[in-house]
Amino acid sequence: MEPAINVLIAQFKTFAGKDGSSNTLSKEEFQSLVASQLTTLVKNASDPGVIDQLMSSLDQNNDGELTFLEFWQLIGTVASKHGGLSQ
Amino acid sequence: MEPAINVLIAQFKTFAGKDGSSNTLSKEEFQSLVASQLTTLVKNASDPGVIDQLMSSLDQNNDGELTFLEFWQLIGTVASKHGGLSQ
């Protein structure tokens, strides 16, 4: 599993490093990541309304930036549905 | 990212399917997964005390089985530390 985990960390960092804080995703970075990397898992990944809604549902401290763990939560939720593992 | 996510889902299912409920990890399945798959990310992965402690910290409803999302939380926490992304 570790090679796959390392891929996810590296790709998060690539997108998070594009502007501002290099350890968090701004809305623009999040949109860019979802639209290019999560096209199967997130329906309508290129719809700004979908991105807005996802971003606000994940950004628990509401600062406009997603931490790795906030982002990780999204992947887990969509992956569990995709994999038929949600409760 | 989706290929890496699919690897993690598939490997979770492989371990979860070994006994009992095929969608959750028993303690034995969790131990087997951690000791074989997370040797870098989890220190002392073969120590039963470490496994006991991790399992009880993750098993939020305390039923002795880890769901995918409970397990996902663990990976996110250790990955964020490993990747220098923890707050």
Backbone of each chain as nested JSON, in Angstrom:
{
  "chains": [
    {"id": "A", "residues": [
      {"number": 1, "name": "MET", "atoms": {"N": [0.811, -1.22, 0.0], "CA": [0.0, 0.0, 0.0], "C": [0.842, 1.266, 0.0]}},
      {"number": 2, "name": "GLU", "atoms": {"N": [2.067, 1.167, 0.562], "CA": [2.837, 2.403, 0.75], "C": [3.185, 3.117, -0.555]}},
      {"number": 3, "name": "PRO", "atoms": {"N": [3.501, 2.371, -1.63], "CA": [3.757, 3.09, -2.896], "C": [2.541, 3.916, -3.331]}},
      {"number": 4, "name": "ALA", "atoms": {"N": [1.35, 3.367, -3.197], "CA": [0.135, 4.102, -3.584], "C": [-0.077, 5.323, -2.686]}},
      {"number": 5, "name": "ILE", "atoms": {"N": [0.182, 5.144, -1.386], "CA": [0.036, 6.266, -0.443], "C": [1.029, 7.375, -0.799]}},
      {"number": 6, "name": "ASN", "atoms": {"N": [2.25, 6.976, -1.129], "CA": [3.267, 7.97, -1.489], "C": [2.899, 8.73, -2.762]}},
      {"number": 7, "name": "VAL", "atoms": {"N": [2.253, 8.05, -3.699], "CA": [1.776, 8.731, -4.912], "C": [0.761, 9.813, -4.53]}},
      {"number": 8, "name": "LEU", "atoms": {"N": [-0.155, 9.478, -3.633], "CA": [-1.186, 10.453, -3.253], "C": [-0.58, 11.649, -2.523]}},
      {"number": 9, "name": "ILE", "atoms": {"N": [0.383, 11.38, -1.635], "CA": [1.047, 12.489, -0.929], "C": [1.765, 13.39, -1.941]}},
      {"number": 10, "name": "ALA", "atoms": {"N": [2.506, 12.769, -2.863], "CA": [3.295, 13.543, -3.83], "C": [2.376, 14.38, -4.723]}},
      {"number": 11, "name": "GLN", "atoms": {"N": [1.253, 13.793, -5.133], "CA": [0.367, 14.549, -6.022], "C": [-0.343, 15.667, -5.259]}},
      {"number": 12, "name": "PHE", "atoms": {"N": [-0.72, 15.413, -4.014], "CA": [-1.278, 16.499, -3.197], "C": [-0.288, 17.658, -3.116]}},
      {"number": 13, "name": "LYS", "atoms": {"N": [0.97, 17.338, -2.839], "CA": [1.995, 18.386, -2.71], "C": [2.201, 19.155, -4.016]}},
      {"number": 14, "name": "THR", "atoms": {"N": [2.139, 18.431, -5.133], "CA": [2.311, 19.099, -6.424], "C": [1.24, 20.165, -6.619]}},
      {"number": 15, "name": "PHE", "atoms": {"N": [-0.009, 19.805, -6.336], "CA": [-1.085, 20.783, -6.517], "C": [-1.049, 21.851, -5.432]}},
      {"number": 16, "name": "ALA", "atoms": {"N": [-0.777, 21.443, -4.185], "CA": [-0.774, 22.402, -3.075], "C": [0.343, 23.437, -3.237]}},
      {"number": 17, "name": "GLY", "atoms": {"N": [1.403, 23.07, -3.96], "CA": [2.547, 23.963, -4.093], "C": [2.424, 25.005, -5.183]}},
      {"number": 18, "name": "LYS", "atoms": {"N": [1.27, 25.018, -5.87], "CA": [1.172, 25.924, -7.023], "C": [1.073, 27.399, -6.627]}},
      {"number": 19, "name": "ASP", "atoms": {"N": [0.353, 27.696, -5.557], "CA": [0.289, 29.091, -5.103], "C": [0.144, 29.125, -3.585]}},
      {"number": 20, "name": "GLY", "atoms": {"N": [0.444, 30.264, -2.99], "CA": [0.243, 30.479, -1.557], "C": [0.898, 29.41, -0.708]}},
      {"number": 21, "name": "SER", "atoms": {"N": [0.177, 28.937, 0.32], "CA": [0.714, 27.947, 1.241], "C": [0.983, 26.639, 0.504]}},
      {"number": 22, "name": "SER", "atoms": {"N": [2.195, 26.11, 0.653], "CA": [2.581, 24.926, -0.111], "C": [2.056, 23.627, 0.487]}},
      {"number": 23, "name": "ASN", "atoms": {"N": [1.465, 23.708, 1.689], "CA": [0.94, 22.49, 2.32], "C": [-0.574, 22.399, 2.307]}},
      {"number": 24, "name": "THR", "atoms": {"N": [-1.248, 23.388, 1.724], "CA": [-2.713, 23.361, 1.682], "C": [-3.177, 23.687, 0.26]}},
      {"number": 25, "name": "LEU", "atoms": {"N": [-4.415, 23.263, -0.02], "CA": [-5.005, 23.527, -1.33], "C": [-5.913, 24.758, -1.26]}},
      {"number": 26, "name": "SER", "atoms": {"N": [-5.621, 25.754, -2.073], "CA": [-6.576, 26.849, -2.256], "C": [-7.732, 26.329, -3.108]}},
      {"number": 27, "name": "LYS", "atoms": {"N": [-8.768, 27.129, -3.252], "CA": [-9.891, 26.687, -4.068], "C": [-9.454, 26.421, -5.509]}},
      {"number": 28, "name": "GLU", "atoms": {"N": [-8.585, 27.265, -6.038], "CA": [-8.12, 27.09, -7.418], "C": [-7.311, 25.794, -7.557]}},
      {"number": 29, "name": "GLU", "atoms": {"N": [-6.449, 25.542, -6.573], "CA": [-5.651, 24.313, -6.613], "C": [-6.546, 23.082, -6.477]}},
      {"number": 30, "name": "PHE", "atoms": {"N": [-7.531, 23.169, -5.587], "CA": [-8.468, 22.054, -5.392], "C": [-9.229, 21.768, -6.683]}},
      {"number": 31, "name": "GLN", "atoms": {"N": [-9.717, 22.848, -7.31], "CA": [-10.462, 22.7, -8.563], "C": [-9.591, 22.04, -9.639]}},
      {"number": 32, "name": "SER", "atoms": {"N": [-8.356, 22.5, -9.727], "CA": [-7.434, 21.958, -10.712], "C": [-7.16, 20.472, -10.446]}},
      {"number": 33, "name": "LEU", "atoms": {"N": [-6.97, 20.117, -9.181], "CA": [-6.712, 18.723, -8.827], "C": [-7.924, 17.842, -9.145]}},
      {"number": 34, "name": "VAL", "atoms": {"N": [-9.096, 18.258, -8.69], "CA": [-10.304, 17.437, -8.892], "C": [-10.582, 17.257, -10.382]}},
      {"number": 35, "name": "ALA", "atoms": {"N": [-10.472, 18.357, -11.137], "CA": [-10.827, 18.298, -12.559], "C": [-9.831, 17.465, -13.365]}},
      {"number": 36, "name": "SER", "atoms": {"N": [-8.6, 17.333, -12.884], "CA": [-7.622, 16.556, -13.649], "C": [-7.376, 15.163, -13.084]}},
      {"number": 37, "name": "GLN", "atoms": {"N": [-7.596, 14.994, -11.779], "CA": [-7.185, 13.743, -11.126], "C": [-8.334, 12.877, -10.638]}},
      {"number": 38, "name": "LEU", "atoms": {"N": [-9.501, 13.464, -10.443], "CA": [-10.592, 12.699, -9.809], "C": [-11.827, 12.665, -10.7]}},
      {"number": 39, "name": "THR", "atoms": {"N": [-11.606, 12.521, -11.98], "CA": [-12.725, 12.649, -12.925], "C": [-13.721, 11.494, -12.835]}},
      {"number": 40, "name": "THR", "atoms": {"N": [-13.266, 10.339, -12.415], "CA": [-14.208, 9.225, -12.243], "C": [-14.914, 9.305, -10.896]}},
      {"number": 41, "name": "LEU", "atoms": {"N": [-14.152, 9.649, -9.866], "CA": [-14.694, 9.6, -8.506], "C": [-15.606, 10.779, -8.183]}},
      {"number": 42, "name": "VAL", "atoms": {"N": [-15.328, 11.937, -8.758], "CA": [-16.166, 13.111, -8.482], "C": [-16.971, 13.445, -9.741]}},
      {"number": 43, "name": "LYS", "atoms": {"N": [-18.284, 13.294, -9.608], "CA": [-19.148, 13.592, -10.751], "C": [-19.141, 15.099, -11.027]}},
      {"number": 44, "name": "ASN", "atoms": {"N": [-19.187, 15.478, -12.304], "CA": [-19.207, 16.887, -12.696], "C": [-18.033, 17.656, -12.095]}},
      {"number": 45, "name": "ALA", "atoms": {"N": [-16.849, 17.039, -12.178], "CA": [-15.667, 17.606, -11.532], "C": [-15.286, 18.969, -12.107]}},
      {"number": 46, "name": "SER", "atoms": {"N": [-15.776, 19.294, -13.286], "CA": [-15.402, 20.583, -13.865], "C": [-16.473, 21.654, -13.634]}},
      {"number": 47, "name": "ASP", "atoms": {"N": [-17.522, 21.313, -12.891], "CA": [-18.598, 22.275, -12.603], "C": [-18.219, 23.121, -11.378]}},
      {"number": 48, "name": "PRO", "atoms": {"N": [-18.067, 24.457, -11.561], "CA": [-17.652, 25.299, -10.429], "C": [-18.588, 25.182, -9.226]}},
      {"number": 49, "name": "GLY", "atoms": {"N": [-19.879, 24.952, -9.465], "CA": [-20.826, 24.801, -8.354], "C": [-20.518, 23.566, -7.519]}},
      {"number": 50, "name": "VAL", "atoms": {"N": [-20.129, 22.482, -8.189], "CA": [-19.769, 21.249, -7.484], "C": [-18.513, 21.485, -6.643]}},
      {"number": 51, "name": "ILE", "atoms": {"N": [-17.554, 22.182, -7.228], "CA": [-16.306, 22.474, -6.507], "C": [-16.567, 23.354, -5.285]}},
      {"number": 52, "name": "ASP", "atoms": {"N": [-17.393, 24.388, -5.467], "CA": [-17.737, 25.264, -4.339], "C": [-18.351, 24.474, -3.192]}},
      {"number": 53, "name": "GLN", "atoms": {"N": [-19.297, 23.612, -3.545], "CA": [-20.017, 22.86, -2.521], "C": [-19.08, 21.889, -1.796]}},
      {"number": 54, "name": "LEU", "atoms": {"N": [-18.254, 21.187, -2.574], "CA": [-17.293, 20.257, -1.973], "C": [-16.324, 20.991, -1.065]}},
      {"number": 55, "name": "MET", "atoms": {"N": [-15.809, 22.083, -1.577], "CA": [-14.802, 22.842, -0.827], "C": [-15.377, 23.305, 0.513]}},
      {"number": 56, "name": "SER", "atoms": {"N": [-16.595, 23.843, 0.495], "CA": [-17.133, 24.36, 1.758], "C": [-17.509, 23.225, 2.702]}},
      {"number": 57, "name": "SER", "atoms": {"N": [-17.862, 22.063, 2.147], "CA": [-18.188, 20.937, 3.026], "C": [-16.933, 20.351, 3.676]}},
      {"number": 58, "name": "LEU", "atoms": {"N": [-15.776, 20.551, 3.047], "CA": [-14.537, 19.944, 3.554], "C": [-13.718, 20.883, 4.418]}},
      {"number": 59, "name": "ASP", "atoms": {"N": [-13.844, 22.167, 4.151], "CA": [-12.996, 23.162, 4.807], "C": [-13.546, 23.437, 6.197]}},
      {"number": 60, "name": "GLN", "atoms": {"N": [-13.167, 22.552, 7.15], "CA": [-13.826, 22.586, 8.452], "C": [-13.597, 23.884, 9.209]}},
      {"number": 61, "name": "ASN", "atoms": {"N": [-12.426, 24.454, 9.101], "CA": [-12.192, 25.714, 9.813], "C": [-12.48, 26.93, 8.921]}},
      {"number": 62, "name": "ASN", "atoms": {"N": [-13.015, 26.625, 7.722], "CA": [-13.571, 27.683, 6.871], "C": [-12.58, 28.791, 6.518]}},
      {"number": 63, "name": "ASP", "atoms": {"N": [-11.319, 28.421, 6.3], "CA": [-10.315, 29.443, 5.993], "C": [-9.998, 29.521, 4.497]}},
      {"number": 64, "name": "GLY", "atoms": {"N": [-10.764, 28.777, 3.673], "CA": [-10.53, 28.843, 2.233], "C": [-9.378, 27.991, 1.752]}},
      {"number": 65, "name": "GLU", "atoms": {"N": [-8.782, 27.228, 2.644], "CA": [-7.68, 26.333, 2.283], "C": [-7.986, 24.942, 2.826]}},
      {"number": 66, "name": "LEU", "atoms": {"N": [-7.669, 23.918, 2.034], "CA": [-7.849, 22.54, 2.499], "C": [-6.517, 21.957, 2.944]}},
      {"number": 67, "name": "THR", "atoms": {"N": [-6.5, 21.435, 4.165], "CA": [-5.321, 20.708, 4.619], "C": [-5.316, 19.312, 3.99]}},
      {"number": 68, "name": "PHE", "atoms": {"N": [-4.192, 18.613, 4.142], "CA": [-4.105, 17.246, 3.633], "C": [-5.196, 16.368, 4.25]}},
      {"number": 69, "name": "LEU", "atoms": {"N": [-5.421, 16.518, 5.55], "CA": [-6.42, 15.644, 6.189], "C": [-7.844, 15.991, 5.76]}},
      {"number": 70, "name": "GLU", "atoms": {"N": [-8.127, 17.262, 5.527], "CA": [-9.45, 17.634, 5.006], "C": [-9.641, 17.021, 3.608]}},
      {"number": 71, "name": "PHE", "atoms": {"N": [-8.599, 17.111, 2.795], "CA": [-8.66, 16.537, 1.458], "C": [-8.756, 15.012, 1.516]}},
      {"number": 72, "name": "TRP", "atoms": {"N": [-8.003, 14.413, 2.429], "CA": [-7.994, 12.951, 2.582], "C": [-9.403, 12.424, 2.903]}},
      {"number": 73, "name": "GLN", "atoms": {"N": [-10.111, 13.185, 3.699], "CA": [-11.492, 12.836, 4.062], "C": [-12.374, 12.728, 2.811]}},
      {"number": 74, "name": "LEU", "atoms": {"N": [-12.2, 13.66, 1.898], "CA": [-12.974, 13.615, 0.649], "C": [-12.663, 12.343, -0.135]}},
      {"number": 75, "name": "ILE", "atoms": {"N": [-11.385, 12.054, -0.3], "CA": [-11.029, 10.859, -1.079], "C": [-11.626, 9.627, -0.418]}},
      {"number": 76, "name": "GLY", "atoms": {"N": [-11.52, 9.54, 0.903], "CA": [-12.061, 8.374, 1.606], "C": [-13.55, 8.214, 1.374]}},
      {"number": 77, "name": "THR", "atoms": {"N": [-14.271, 9.327, 1.426], "CA": [-15.726, 9.269, 1.251], "C": [-16.096, 8.837, -0.158]}},
      {"number": 78, "name": "VAL", "atoms": {"N": [-15.492, 9.447, -1.162], "CA": [-15.839, 9.077, -2.534], "C": [-15.313, 7.673, -2.872]}},
      {"number": 79, "name": "ALA", "atoms": {"N": [-14.151, 7.32, -2.321], "CA": [-13.605, 5.983, -2.587], "C": [-14.475, 4.901, -1.963]}},
      {"number": 80, "name": "SER", "atoms": {"N": [-14.99, 5.153, -0.761], "CA": [-15.805, 4.123, -0.111], "C": [-17.111, 3.903, -0.873]}},
      {"number": 81, "name": "LYS", "atoms": {"N": [-17.667, 4.974, -1.423], "CA": [-18.873, 4.822, -2.252], "C": [-18.522, 4.08, -3.539]}},
      {"number": 82, "name": "HIS", "atoms": {"N": [-17.456, 4.527, -4.189], "CA": [-17.009, 3.926, -5.442], "C": [-16.708, 2.441, -5.271]}},
      {"number": 83, "name": "GLY", "atoms": {"N": [-16.113, 2.094, -4.134], "CA": [-15.715, 0.706, -3.905], "C": [-16.807, -0.136, -3.269]}},
      {"number": 84, "name": "GLY", "atoms": {"N": [-17.998, 0.453, -3.074], "CA": [-19.093, -0.289, -2.451], "C": [-18.835, -0.591, -0.987]}},
      {"number": 85, "name": "LEU", "atoms": {"N": [-18.102, 0.321, -0.314], "CA": [-17.709, 0.085, 1.072], "C": [-18.363, 1.048, 2.049]}},
      {"number": 86, "name": "SER", "atoms": {"N": [-19.264, 1.9, 1.552], "CA": [-19.89, 2.857, 2.472], "C": [-20.956, 2.153, 3.297]}},
      {"number": 87, "name": "GLN", "atoms": {"N": [-21.185, 2.676, 4.479], "CA": [-22.137, 2.024, 5.402], "C": [-23.578, 2.288, 4.975]}}
    ]},
    {"id": "B", "residues": [
      {"number": 1, "name": "MET", "atoms": {"N": [-4.406, 10.396, -9.699], "CA": [-4.594, 9.858, -8.345], "C": [-5.472, 8.619, -8.305]}},
      {"number": 2, "name": "GLU", "atoms": {"N": [-6.392, 8.504, -9.282], "CA": [-7.38, 7.42, -9.173], "C": [-6.766, 6.022, -9.213]}},
      {"number": 3, "name": "PRO", "atoms": {"N": [-5.719, 5.799, -10.028], "CA": [-5.102, 4.462, -9.967], "C": [-4.596, 4.125, -8.563]}},
      {"number": 4, "name": "ALA", "atoms": {"N": [-3.969, 5.091, -7.89], "CA": [-3.457, 4.839, -6.539], "C": [-4.603, 4.589, -5.558]}},
      {"number": 5, "name": "ILE", "atoms": {"N": [-5.686, 5.352, -5.707], "CA": [-6.854, 5.158, -4.829], "C": [-7.441, 3.76, -5.046]}},
      {"number": 6, "name": "ASN", "atoms": {"N": [-7.513, 3.348, -6.311], "CA": [-8.064, 2.02, -6.603], "C": [-7.191, 0.897, -6.03]}},
      {"number": 7, "name": "VAL", "atoms": {"N": [-5.881, 1.107, -6.015], "CA": [-4.986, 0.134, -5.385], "C": [-5.315, 0.001, -3.902]}},
      {"number": 8, "name": "LEU", "atoms": {"N": [-5.516, 1.137, -3.233], "CA": [-5.797, 1.095, -1.791], "C": [-7.137, 0.414, -1.511]}},
      {"number": 9, "name": "ILE", "atoms": {"N": [-8.147, 0.71, -2.331], "CA": [-9.456, 0.056, -2.154], "C": [-9.303, -1.461, -2.346]}},
      {"number": 10, "name": "ALA", "atoms": {"N": [-8.608, -1.85, -3.414], "CA": [-8.472, -3.281, -3.721], "C": [-7.714, -4.008, -2.609]}},
      {"number": 11, "name": "GLN", "atoms": {"N": [-6.671, -3.356, -2.089], "CA": [-5.896, -4.032, -1.047], "C": [-6.682, -4.101, 0.264]}},
      {"number": 12, "name": "PHE", "atoms": {"N": [-7.423, -3.047, 0.59], "CA": [-8.3, -3.117, 1.764], "C": [-9.251, -4.301, 1.631]}},
      {"number": 13, "name": "LYS", "atoms": {"N": [-9.871, -4.437, 0.461], "CA": [-10.84, -5.522, 0.256], "C": [-10.19, -6.903, 0.356]}},
      {"number": 14, "name": "THR", "atoms": {"N": [-8.957, -7.012, -0.143], "CA": [-8.26, -8.288, -0.059], "C": [-8.095, -8.728, 1.393]}},
      {"number": 15, "name": "PHE", "atoms": {"N": [-7.658, -7.786, 2.238], "CA": [-7.459, -8.139, 3.646], "C": [-8.798, -8.291, 4.368]}},
      {"number": 16, "name": "ALA", "atoms": {"N": [-9.748, -7.404, 4.068], "CA": [-11.044, -7.442, 4.752], "C": [-11.811, -8.72, 4.428]}},
      {"number": 17, "name": "GLY", "atoms": {"N": [-11.516, -9.314, 3.261], "CA": [-12.265, -10.488, 2.833], "C": [-11.76, -11.802, 3.404]}},
      {"number": 18, "name": "LYS", "atoms": {"N": [-10.725, -11.74, 4.254], "CA": [-10.128, -13.003, 4.715], "C": [-11.006, -13.772, 5.692]}},
      {"number": 19, "name": "ASP", "atoms": {"N": [-11.7, -13.068, 6.574], "CA": [-12.622, -13.764, 7.482], "C": [-13.797, -12.856, 7.814]}},
      {"number": 20, "name": "GLY", "atoms": {"N": [-14.862, -13.424, 8.305], "CA": [-16.023, -12.663, 8.771], "C": [-16.551, -11.706, 7.719]}},
      {"number": 21, "name": "SER", "atoms": {"N": [-16.894, -10.493, 8.168], "CA": [-17.454, -9.488, 7.266], "C": [-16.436, -9.1, 6.198]}},
      {"number": 22, "name": "SER", "atoms": {"N": [-16.847, -9.144, 4.944], "CA": [-15.9, -8.907, 3.854], "C": [-15.624, -7.431, 3.615]}},
      {"number": 23, "name": "ASN", "atoms": {"N": [-16.385, -6.552, 4.275], "CA": [-16.178, -5.113, 4.08], "C": [-15.493, -4.432, 5.254]}},
      {"number": 24, "name": "THR", "atoms": {"N": [-15.15, -5.178, 6.293], "CA": [-14.486, -4.585, 7.456], "C": [-13.284, -5.443, 7.842]}},
      {"number": 25, "name": "LEU", "atoms": {"N": [-12.362, -4.798, 8.566], "CA": [-11.158, -5.489, 9.035], "C": [-11.346, -5.941, 10.48]}},
      {"number": 26, "name": "SER", "atoms": {"N": [-11.226, -7.229, 10.722], "CA": [-11.124, -7.721, 12.097], "C": [-9.735, -7.36, 12.626]}},
      {"number": 27, "name": "LYS", "atoms": {"N": [-9.526, -7.578, 13.91], "CA": [-8.21, -7.271, 14.472], "C": [-7.115, -8.086, 13.775]}},
      {"number": 28, "name": "GLU", "atoms": {"N": [-7.398, -9.348, 13.502], "CA": [-6.4, -10.202, 12.85], "C": [-6.099, -9.697, 11.431]}},
      {"number": 29, "name": "GLU", "atoms": {"N": [-7.143, -9.309, 10.724], "CA": [-6.942, -8.794, 9.364], "C": [-6.171, -7.473, 9.392]}},
      {"number": 30, "name": "PHE", "atoms": {"N": [-6.514, -6.627, 10.36], "CA": [-5.83, -5.338, 10.495], "C": [-4.345, -5.562, 10.783]}},
      {"number": 31, "name": "GLN", "atoms": {"N": [-4.077, -6.479, 11.712], "CA": [-2.694, -6.777, 12.069], "C": [-1.911, -7.289, 10.852]}},
      {"number": 32, "name": "SER", "atoms": {"N": [-2.539, -8.178, 10.108], "CA": [-1.895, -8.741, 8.925], "C": [-1.61, -7.647, 7.89]}},
      {"number": 33, "name": "LEU", "atoms": {"N": [-2.569, -6.751, 7.694], "CA": [-2.398, -5.662, 6.73], "C": [-1.263, -4.723, 7.167]}},
      {"number": 34, "name": "VAL", "atoms": {"N": [-1.317, -4.276, 8.414], "CA": [-0.318, -3.312, 8.89], "C": [1.083, -3.925, 8.828]}},
      {"number": 35, "name": "ALA", "atoms": {"N": [1.201, -5.179, 9.277], "CA": [2.526, -5.811, 9.345], "C": [3.108, -6.091, 7.958]}},
      {"number": 36, "name": "SER", "atoms": {"N": [2.244, -6.231, 6.95], "CA": [2.785, -6.532, 5.623], "C": [2.801, -5.328, 4.694]}},
      {"number": 37, "name": "GLN", "atoms": {"N": [1.899, -4.36, 4.93], "CA": [1.722, -3.276, 3.967], "C": [2.163, -1.911, 4.471]}},
      {"number": 38, "name": "LEU", "atoms": {"N": [2.245, -1.72, 5.766], "CA": [2.508, -0.37, 6.295], "C": [3.758, -0.352, 7.171]}},
      {"number": 39, "name": "THR", "atoms": {"N": [4.767, -1.085, 6.733], "CA": [5.942, -1.255, 7.585], "C": [6.76, 0.026, 7.75]}},
      {"number": 40, "name": "THR", "atoms": {"N": [6.71, 0.898, 6.772], "CA": [7.437, 2.168, 6.916], "C": [6.604, 3.175, 7.707]}},
      {"number": 41, "name": "LEU", "atoms": {"N": [5.309, 3.211, 7.412], "CA": [4.457, 4.256, 7.996], "C": [4.095, 3.984, 9.457]}},
      {"number": 42, "name": "VAL", "atoms": {"N": [3.974, 2.709, 9.814], "CA": [3.62, 2.384, 11.201], "C": [4.831, 1.76, 11.88]}},
      {"number": 43, "name": "LYS", "atoms": {"N": [5.331, 2.471, 12.883], "CA": [6.493, 1.964, 13.609], "C": [6.09, 0.739, 14.437]}},
      {"number": 44, "name": "ASN", "atoms": {"N": [6.982, -0.239, 14.53], "CA": [6.716, -1.444, 15.31], "C": [5.427, -2.122, 14.885]}},
      {"number": 45, "name": "ALA", "atoms": {"N": [5.251, -2.232, 13.553], "CA": [3.995, -2.745, 13.008], "C": [3.741, -4.197, 13.41]}},
      {"number": 46, "name": "SER", "atoms": {"N": [4.767, -4.898, 13.838], "CA": [4.541, -6.293, 14.206], "C": [4.365, -6.481, 15.716]}},
      {"number": 47, "name": "ASP", "atoms": {"N": [4.351, -5.395, 16.462], "CA": [4.166, -5.46, 17.917], "C": [2.667, -5.509, 18.243]}},
      {"number": 48, "name": "PRO", "atoms": {"N": [2.194, -6.604, 18.866], "CA": [0.757, -6.728, 19.154], "C": [0.222, -5.557, 19.995]}},
      {"number": 49, "name": "GLY", "atoms": {"N": [1.057, -5.009, 20.889], "CA": [0.607, -3.876, 21.695], "C": [0.313, -2.653, 20.844]}},
      {"number": 50, "name": "VAL", "atoms": {"N": [1.139, -2.429, 19.835], "CA": [0.924, -1.303, 18.923], "C": [-0.379, -1.506, 18.148]}},
      {"number": 51, "name": "ILE", "atoms": {"N": [-0.598, -2.728, 17.687], "CA": [-1.81, -3.04, 16.937], "C": [-3.058, -2.853, 17.817]}},
      {"number": 52, "name": "ASP", "atoms": {"N": [-2.99, -3.353, 19.05], "CA": [-4.121, -3.191, 19.969], "C": [-4.472, -1.724, 20.169]}},
      {"number": 53, "name": "GLN", "atoms": {"N": [-3.435, -0.923, 20.383], "CA": [-3.649, 0.489, 20.668], "C": [-4.224, 1.208, 19.442]}},
      {"number": 54, "name": "LEU", "atoms": {"N": [-3.653, 0.921, 18.279], "CA": [-4.153, 1.537, 17.043], "C": [-5.603, 1.138, 16.79]}},
      {"number": 55, "name": "MET", "atoms": {"N": [-5.858, -0.147, 16.937], "CA": [-7.195, -0.674, 16.651], "C": [-8.23, 0.006, 17.546]}},
      {"number": 56, "name": "SER", "atoms": {"N": [-7.933, 0.126, 18.843], "CA": [-8.94, 0.706, 19.73], "C": [-9.073, 2.207, 19.5]}},
      {"number": 57, "name": "SER", "atoms": {"N": [-7.988, 2.848, 19.042], "CA": [-8.102, 4.288, 18.779], "C": [-8.912, 4.558, 17.513]}},
      {"number": 58, "name": "LEU", "atoms": {"N": [-8.959, 3.574, 16.6], "CA": [-9.641, 3.789, 15.319], "C": [-11.073, 3.272, 15.307]}},
      {"number": 59, "name": "ASP", "atoms": {"N": [-11.343, 2.264, 16.114], "CA": [-12.642, 1.59, 16.08], "C": [-13.654, 2.421, 16.858]}},
      {"number": 60, "name": "GLN", "atoms": {"N": [-14.212, 3.436, 16.15], "CA": [-15.011, 4.438, 16.863], "C": [-16.256, 3.861, 17.515]}},
      {"number": 61, "name": "ASN", "atoms": {"N": [-16.886, 2.895, 16.872], "CA": [-18.081, 2.325, 17.503], "C": [-17.745, 1.066, 18.314]}},
      {"number": 62, "name": "ASN", "atoms": {"N": [-16.431, 0.798, 18.431], "CA": [-15.964, -0.196, 19.382], "C": [-16.554, -1.596, 19.175]}},
      {"number": 63, "name": "ASP", "atoms": {"N": [-16.739, -1.963, 17.902], "CA": [-17.323, -3.281, 17.633], "C": [-16.276, -4.32, 17.234]}},
      {"number": 64, "name": "GLY", "atoms": {"N": [-14.987, -3.949, 17.329], "CA": [-13.948, -4.923, 16.998], "C": [-13.684, -5.071, 15.513]}},
      {"number": 65, "name": "GLU", "atoms": {"N": [-14.342, -4.261, 14.715], "CA": [-14.137, -4.297, 13.262], "C": [-13.861, -2.874, 12.78]}},
      {"number": 66, "name": "LEU", "atoms": {"N": [-12.932, -2.738, 11.843], "CA": [-12.662, -1.418, 11.269], "C": [-13.342, -1.297, 9.91]}},
      {"number": 67, "name": "THR", "atoms": {"N": [-14.116, -0.239, 9.74], "CA": [-14.682, 0.051, 8.417], "C": [-13.594, 0.679, 7.543]}},
      {"number": 68, "name": "PHE", "atoms": {"N": [-13.895, 0.791, 6.262], "CA": [-12.956, 1.43, 5.348], "C": [-12.639, 2.859, 5.798]}},
      {"number": 69, "name": "LEU", "atoms": {"N": [-13.651, 3.594, 6.224], "CA": [-13.395, 4.988, 6.616], "C": [-12.597, 5.085, 7.911]}},
      {"number": 70, "name": "GLU", "atoms": {"N": [-12.822, 4.17, 8.832], "CA": [-12.005, 4.156, 10.053], "C": [-10.546, 3.863, 9.681]}},
      {"number": 71, "name": "PHE", "atoms": {"N": [-10.355, 2.904, 8.801], "CA": [-9.005, 2.562, 8.346], "C": [-8.373, 3.722, 7.566]}},
      {"number": 72, "name": "TRP", "atoms": {"N": [-9.175, 4.355, 6.726], "CA": [-8.706, 5.472, 5.904], "C": [-8.16, 6.607, 6.772]}},
      {"number": 73, "name": "GLN", "atoms": {"N": [-8.841, 6.821, 7.896], "CA": [-8.406, 7.849, 8.844], "C": [-6.974, 7.573, 9.329]}},
      {"number": 74, "name": "LEU", "atoms": {"N": [-6.688, 6.312, 9.619], "CA": [-5.337, 5.951, 10.059], "C": [-4.306, 6.276, 8.992]}},
      {"number": 75, "name": "ILE", "atoms": {"N": [-4.578, 5.855, 7.753], "CA": [-3.605, 6.111, 6.691], "C": [-3.385, 7.608, 6.557]}},
      {"number": 76, "name": "GLY", "atoms": {"N": [-4.452, 8.38, 6.588], "CA": [-4.32, 9.834, 6.442], "C": [-3.45, 10.427, 7.533]}},
      {"number": 77, "name": "THR", "atoms": {"N": [-3.653, 9.964, 8.754], "CA": [-2.885, 10.512, 9.878], "C": [-1.401, 10.161, 9.752]}},
      {"number": 78, "name": "VAL", "atoms": {"N": [-1.094, 8.894, 9.487], "CA": [0.317, 8.521, 9.38], "C": [0.949, 9.105, 8.116]}},
      {"number": 79, "name": "ALA", "atoms": {"N": [0.164, 9.185, 7.041], "CA": [0.705, 9.744, 5.797], "C": [1.007, 11.23, 5.957]}},
      {"number": 80, "name": "SER", "atoms": {"N": [0.155, 11.959, 6.673], "CA": [0.388, 13.401, 6.813], "C": [1.631, 13.657, 7.644]}},
      {"number": 81, "name": "LYS", "atoms": {"N": [1.875, 12.8, 8.645], "CA": [3.115, 12.941, 9.424], "C": [4.315, 12.594, 8.549]}},
      {"number": 82, "name": "HIS", "atoms": {"N": [4.208, 11.457, 7.869], "CA": [5.293, 10.983, 7.008], "C": [5.64, 12.012, 5.93]}},
      {"number": 83, "name": "GLY", "atoms": {"N": [4.597, 12.65, 5.379], "CA": [4.814, 13.612, 4.299], "C": [5.109, 15.024, 4.781]}},
      {"number": 84, "name": "GLY", "atoms": {"N": [5.202, 15.198, 6.1], "CA": [5.453, 16.533, 6.641], "C": [4.294, 17.483, 6.441]}},
      {"number": 85, "name": "LEU", "atoms": {"N": [3.076, 16.911, 6.443], "CA": [1.882, 17.717, 6.156], "C": [0.968, 17.862, 7.364]}},
      {"number": 86, "name": "SER", "atoms": {"N": [1.379, 17.348, 8.524], "CA": [0.494, 17.459, 9.69], "C": [0.549, 18.875, 10.244]}},
      {"number": 87, "name": "GLN", "atoms": {"N": [-0.528, 19.269, 10.882], "CA": [-0.622, 20.653, 11.374], "C": [0.2, 20.836, 12.641]}}
    ]}
  ]
}
